[in-house]
Amino acid sequence: MIKKYLLGVIFLSTCIISLAQTKKVIADKIIGQVGDKIILRSDIQNAIADYKRQGQEAQLPANAECAFLEGQLIQKALVLQAEKDSLVVSEDEIESGLDNQIRGFINAYGSKEVLEEVAGRTIYQIKEDFRQVFKERKLADQMRGKILEPVKISPVEVAAYYNKIPKDSLPFYESEIELSQVQSQPKASKEIEEFCVKQLYEYKRQAESGTKKFEQLCKLYSEDPGSKDNGGQYNINRTSKEFDPTFMSAAFRLKEGQISNIVRTKFGFHLIQMVSRAGDDAIVRHLLKIPPVTEDEIKISVAKLDSAKLMIDKGFISFGEAVDKFSDDENSKFSGGRITSRDGSSFLNIDQLDKDLVIGIKGLKPGAVSKPLVYTDERGRKMVRLVYLKNRTQPHRENLKEDYNRIAARALDTKKQTALTKWFKEHLPNYYITIDNDFKNCSSLADWWKYAK
């Protein structure tokens, strides 16, 4: 039961196409109920269809309708208990969540107009369609958190969990490393910056005179790999923290169709065009120029990090203190410069590192700091970094000494699943439950059928 609940949140994400399809349903049917919370057959059918559209059809279980119905029953029970326990989701939280979801849809479909056309509804109507779904999802999450909050795990329990695993079933890990870095961004000369500014003003003149479309100029000259091929387009929201605040401030001062003067951010120099705006949401295009740096500027950054390395090697400062003092990456200062994988893990395989980094740490021993390494980042900027190799594991079979955190996480997850299962077995008798007879053969619903009316 509980493993499927962990997937339940995924099952709840209903895409816009489903909204349009719902209008075509000739007849619907209530196939499940917990208390006063009902589940429609169309809820299950649309969720499965969305899963397939997202390219995850191969991951669907054999009895998908049974699994999806179970996920919905679990959610309804949690929502019902959350209401009984007087848990609350604020209107601000609901509104913020809906705005984020709508922005995601707009990004997926390219514009607000296309989204409304596909859905056959206005943005306001789409938000209202999702309001109850979002509120229930939040209430279920809160209730689950309340149930699991007391669940902790001790080292003795972790060891007991590990010792029950057959030795031939333990996973095998290739060599992994833990790395941190200090990054320094060489600053271009004033003359180079002035040249970039002149280029941008020429592009602005061409766009405003009608000689070339701004979208075309972005495709030709922008140095932002994330938007260049899309004509420099981004969907933004005034409250978003993902974009540079200077960029956001300049963008929201523009009228529709207007092109900004030169805007300088930590990424370079921008021209920004306001394409369309609806309240705090907007579609903009931008053309980015990154002033190139010469060997002289790179040498200045290398010298700065040489000094940092000397201070670290002599024990005057720790690597974390060097990150705080010397790094030009503000975000890394909160994590001591730790390099993580996409899933947030600090353990990295060699194939997860860029080629320059692999070469730079070759021969580096755990606890050592590299010399300053010059490289090109994902934005095409010349950068210099110091790399600290915290740990390097050898290929090995999972064990408590080297993999305790991984094992503890799995053990805690298992304990939480057990706690949820126990909670449901204790509470199911207290709920009014109905299930349609079409699902009589769903083995995963056995516990639910015991109490179904």
CORBEL-V463310 format. One record per residue. N is the residue number from 1. RES is the residue in three letters. SS is DSSP state (~ for helix, > for strand, _ for the rest). PHI is phi in whole degrees, 0 to 359 (NA if undefined). OMEGA is omega in whole degrees, 0 to 359 (999 if undefined). Layout:
# CORBEL-V463310
N RES SS PHI OMEGA
N RES SS PHI OMEGA
This chain:
# CORBEL-V463310
1 MET _ NA 192
2 ILE ~ 287 178
3 LYS ~ 301 179
4 LYS ~ 291 177
5 TYR ~ 297 180
6 LEU ~ 299 175
7 LEU ~ 271 187
8 GLY ~ 302 181
9 VAL ~ 299 178
10 ILE ~ 297 184
11 PHE ~ 295 184
12 LEU ~ 279 184
13 SER _ 283 182
14 THR _ 263 184
15 CYS _ 274 186
16 ILE ~ 299 181
17 ILE ~ 301 179
18 SER ~ 297 179
19 LEU ~ 298 179
20 ALA ~ 294 182
21 GLN ~ 292 183
22 THR ~ 303 181
23 LYS _ 294 184
24 LYS _ 270 183
25 VAL _ 292 182
26 ILE _ 281 181
27 ALA _ 219 178
28 ASP _ 237 186
29 LYS _ 204 173
30 ILE > 281 182
31 ILE > 248 178
32 GLY > 197 179
33 GLN > 205 172
34 VAL > 231 187
35 GLY _ 61 178
36 ASP _ 262 181
37 LYS > 264 183
38 ILE > 256 177
39 ILE > 235 180
40 LEU > 264 176
41 ARG ~ 301 180
42 SER ~ 296 177
43 ASP ~ 300 182
44 ILE ~ 288 182
45 GLN ~ 297 180
46 ASN ~ 293 179
47 ALA ~ 296 179
48 ILE ~ 294 179
49 ALA ~ 299 179
50 ASP ~ 296 179
51 TYR ~ 301 180
52 LYS ~ 292 180
53 ARG ~ 295 180
54 GLN _ 277 177
55 GLY _ 76 184
56 GLN _ 248 182
57 GLU ~ 301 181
58 ALA ~ 296 182
59 GLN ~ 269 179
60 LEU _ 292 177
61 PRO _ 292 182
62 ALA _ 301 179
63 ASN _ 256 188
64 ALA ~ 300 182
65 GLU ~ 297 178
66 CYS ~ 297 182
67 ALA ~ 295 181
68 PHE ~ 290 177
69 LEU ~ 294 178
70 GLU ~ 301 178
71 GLY ~ 301 179
72 GLN ~ 290 178
73 LEU ~ 299 179
74 ILE ~ 299 180
75 GLN ~ 298 182
76 LYS ~ 299 179
77 ALA ~ 296 179
78 LEU ~ 294 179
79 VAL ~ 296 180
80 LEU ~ 301 180
81 GLN ~ 292 178
82 ALA ~ 299 178
83 GLU ~ 292 178
84 LYS ~ 296 180
85 ASP _ 274 177
86 SER _ 62 173
87 LEU _ 286 187
88 VAL _ 229 169
89 VAL _ 250 184
90 SER _ 291 178
91 GLU ~ 298 178
92 ASP ~ 297 180
93 GLU ~ 294 178
94 ILE ~ 296 182
95 GLU ~ 297 180
96 SER ~ 297 179
97 GLY ~ 295 178
98 LEU ~ 295 179
99 ASP ~ 299 178
100 ASN ~ 297 181
101 GLN ~ 293 179
102 ILE ~ 296 177
103 ARG ~ 299 177
104 GLY ~ 298 178
105 PHE ~ 295 180
106 ILE ~ 297 177
107 ASN ~ 299 182
108 ALA ~ 292 185
109 TYR ~ 261 173
110 GLY _ 99 179
111 SER _ 197 178
112 LYS ~ 297 183
113 GLU ~ 294 179
114 VAL ~ 295 179
115 LEU ~ 302 181
116 GLU ~ 294 179
117 GLU ~ 293 180
118 VAL ~ 295 183
119 ALA ~ 283 184
120 GLY _ 70 183
121 ARG _ 213 176
122 THR _ 283 177
123 ILE ~ 302 180
124 TYR ~ 300 180
125 GLN ~ 294 178
126 ILE ~ 298 179
127 LYS ~ 300 180
128 GLU ~ 293 177
129 ASP ~ 298 184
130 PHE ~ 266 188
131 ARG ~ 301 182
132 GLN ~ 292 179
133 VAL ~ 300 181
134 PHE ~ 294 180
135 LYS ~ 299 180
136 GLU ~ 296 180
137 ARG ~ 298 179
138 LYS ~ 294 179
139 LEU ~ 297 179
140 ALA ~ 297 178
141 ASP ~ 297 179
142 GLN ~ 297 181
143 MET ~ 294 178
144 ARG ~ 299 178
145 GLY ~ 297 179
146 LYS ~ 294 180
147 ILE ~ 294 188
148 LEU ~ 267 183
149 GLU _ 305 181
150 PRO _ 283 187
151 VAL _ 282 177
152 LYS _ 236 179
153 ILE _ 220 182
154 SER _ 259 176
155 PRO ~ 304 179
156 VAL ~ 296 179
157 GLU ~ 292 178
158 VAL ~ 298 180
159 ALA ~ 296 179
160 ALA ~ 296 177
161 TYR ~ 299 182
162 TYR ~ 296 184
163 ASN ~ 292 178
164 LYS _ 278 182
165 ILE _ 281 176
166 PRO _ 303 186
167 LYS ~ 301 180
168 ASP ~ 281 178
169 SER ~ 258 180
170 LEU _ 291 181
171 PRO _ 293 178
172 PHE > 251 181
173 TYR > 249 172
174 GLU _ 288 179
175 SER _ 300 180
176 GLU _ 231 182
177 ILE > 226 173
178 GLU > 244 185
179 LEU > 230 168
180 SER > 228 182
181 GLN > 214 168
182 VAL > 253 182
183 GLN > 248 176
184 SER > 236 180
185 GLN > 257 178
186 PRO _ 301 181
187 LYS _ 262 180
188 ALA _ 292 179
189 SER _ 290 180
190 LYS ~ 300 181
191 GLU ~ 296 179
192 ILE ~ 294 179
193 GLU ~ 298 179
194 GLU ~ 295 178
195 PHE ~ 295 179
196 CYS ~ 297 179
197 VAL ~ 298 178
198 LYS ~ 298 177
199 GLN ~ 301 183
200 LEU ~ 294 178
201 TYR ~ 296 176
202 GLU ~ 293 177
203 TYR ~ 296 179
204 LYS ~ 297 179
205 ARG ~ 297 181
206 GLN ~ 297 181
207 ALA ~ 292 183
208 GLU ~ 287 178
209 SER ~ 275 181
210 GLY _ 86 179
211 THR _ 297 177
212 LYS _ 219 175
213 LYS _ 284 181
214 PHE ~ 299 178
215 GLU ~ 302 179
216 GLN ~ 294 179
217 LEU ~ 298 178
218 CYS ~ 298 180
219 LYS ~ 296 183
220 LEU ~ 279 194
221 TYR ~ 239 183
222 SER _ 294 179
223 GLU _ 251 174
224 ASP _ 262 183
225 PRO _ 296 181
226 GLY _ 284 183
227 SER _ 225 185
228 LYS ~ 307 184
229 ASP ~ 290 180
230 ASN ~ 262 180
231 GLY _ 70 177
232 GLY _ 77 189
233 GLN > 276 171
234 TYR > 222 169
235 ASN > 261 186
236 ILE > 233 174
237 ASN > 228 185
238 ARG _ 303 183
239 THR _ 271 184
240 SER _ 293 178
241 LYS _ 260 185
242 GLU _ 282 184
243 PHE _ 252 178
244 ASP _ 302 183
245 PRO ~ 299 177
246 THR ~ 295 177
247 PHE ~ 299 182
248 MET ~ 296 180
249 SER ~ 299 180
250 ALA ~ 293 183
251 ALA ~ 297 185
252 PHE _ 281 171
253 ARG _ 270 184
254 LEU _ 274 170
255 LYS _ 270 180
256 GLU _ 301 180
257 GLY _ 89 183
258 GLN _ 283 176
259 ILE > 250 184
260 SER _ 287 163
261 ASN _ 285 181
262 ILE _ 295 178
263 VAL > 244 180
264 ARG > 257 174
265 THR > 231 179
266 LYS _ 293 181
267 PHE _ 269 182
268 GLY > 146 181
269 PHE > 250 184
270 HIS > 236 156
271 LEU > 250 182
272 ILE > 237 175
273 GLN > 242 174
274 MET > 277 180
275 VAL > 276 177
276 SER > 204 183
277 ARG > 213 174
278 ALA > 223 182
279 GLY _ 66 180
280 ASP _ 274 178
281 ASP > 260 181
282 ALA > 207 171
283 ILE > 247 182
284 VAL > 232 168
285 ARG > 239 176
286 HIS > 216 178
287 LEU > 244 184
288 LEU > 254 170
289 LYS > 240 178
290 ILE _ 256 181
291 PRO _ 302 180
292 PRO _ 291 179
293 VAL _ 252 179
294 THR _ 261 179
295 GLU ~ 299 180
296 ASP ~ 297 180
297 GLU ~ 292 179
298 ILE ~ 297 180
299 LYS ~ 297 179
300 ILE ~ 295 179
301 SER ~ 292 178
302 VAL ~ 299 180
303 ALA ~ 296 179
304 LYS ~ 298 182
305 LEU ~ 283 172
306 ASP ~ 299 178
307 SER ~ 296 179
308 ALA ~ 297 180
309 LYS ~ 298 180
310 LEU ~ 299 179
311 MET ~ 295 178
312 ILE ~ 292 183
313 ASP ~ 298 181
314 LYS _ 275 177
315 GLY _ 81 180
316 PHE _ 289 178
317 ILE _ 220 175
318 SER _ 275 179
319 PHE ~ 296 178
320 GLY ~ 300 178
321 GLU ~ 293 177
322 ALA ~ 294 176
323 VAL ~ 300 182
324 ASP ~ 295 185
325 LYS ~ 274 191
326 PHE ~ 246 187
327 SER _ 286 175
328 ASP _ 268 178
329 ASP _ 262 184
330 GLU ~ 299 184
331 ASN ~ 296 184
332 SER ~ 289 183
333 LYS ~ 292 180
334 PHE ~ 279 182
335 SER _ 240 181
336 GLY _ 67 178
337 GLY _ 79 184
338 ARG > 298 176
339 ILE _ 265 183
340 THR _ 237 175
341 SER _ 279 182
342 ARG _ 296 180
343 ASP _ 272 176
344 GLY _ 91 181
345 SER _ 284 178
346 SER _ 270 176
347 PHE _ 268 187
348 LEU > 237 170
349 ASN _ 275 180
350 ILE ~ 302 183
351 ASP ~ 288 175
352 GLN ~ 269 182
353 LEU _ 261 175
354 ASP _ 287 187
355 LYS ~ 302 180
356 ASP ~ 298 181
357 LEU ~ 290 178
358 VAL ~ 301 179
359 ILE ~ 293 184
360 GLY ~ 294 183
361 ILE _ 261 180
362 LYS _ 299 180
363 GLY _ 85 180
364 LEU _ 285 181
365 LYS _ 264 178
366 PRO _ 307 181
367 GLY _ 94 183
368 ALA _ 262 179
369 VAL > 243 181
370 SER _ 289 168
371 LYS _ 286 177
372 PRO _ 301 183
373 LEU > 247 177
374 VAL > 270 180
375 TYR > 208 177
376 THR > 248 183
377 ASP _ 277 185
378 GLU _ 293 177
379 ARG _ 265 178
380 GLY _ 82 181
381 ARG _ 269 173
382 LYS > 286 183
383 MET > 226 176
384 VAL > 230 181
385 ARG > 218 166
386 LEU > 257 181
387 VAL > 240 178
388 TYR > 253 178
389 LEU > 270 182
390 LYS > 286 185
391 ASN > 204 174
392 ARG > 223 180
393 THR _ 269 174
394 GLN _ 270 174
395 PRO _ 306 186
396 HIS > 200 171
397 ARG > 280 183
398 GLU _ 306 177
399 ASN _ 212 185
400 LEU ~ 295 184
401 LYS ~ 292 186
402 GLU ~ 268 189
403 ASP ~ 234 185
404 TYR ~ 304 183
405 ASN ~ 298 178
406 ARG ~ 296 181
407 ILE ~ 296 180
408 ALA ~ 299 179
409 ALA ~ 296 179
410 ARG ~ 293 180
411 ALA ~ 297 179
412 LEU ~ 294 179
413 ASP ~ 299 178
414 THR ~ 297 180
415 LYS ~ 296 178
416 LYS ~ 294 178
417 GLN ~ 298 178
418 THR ~ 296 180
419 ALA ~ 296 178
420 LEU ~ 294 179
421 THR ~ 301 179
422 LYS ~ 298 180
423 TRP ~ 300 181
424 PHE ~ 295 180
425 LYS ~ 297 179
426 GLU ~ 282 187
427 HIS ~ 259 182
428 LEU ~ 304 180
429 PRO ~ 299 183
430 ASN ~ 272 184
431 TYR _ 255 169
432 TYR _ 279 186
433 ILE > 232 170
434 THR > 230 177
435 ILE > 223 179
436 ASP _ 295 182
437 ASN ~ 297 176
438 ASP ~ 298 183
439 PHE ~ 252 183
440 LYS _ 297 184
441 ASN _ 268 179
442 CYS _ 281 182
443 SER ~ 297 181
444 SER ~ 291 181
445 LEU ~ 260 185
446 ALA ~ 305 181
447 ASP ~ 295 180
448 TRP ~ 288 181
449 TRP ~ 296 180
450 LYS _ 300 185
451 TYR _ 245 181
452 ALA > 286 180
453 LYS _ 277 999
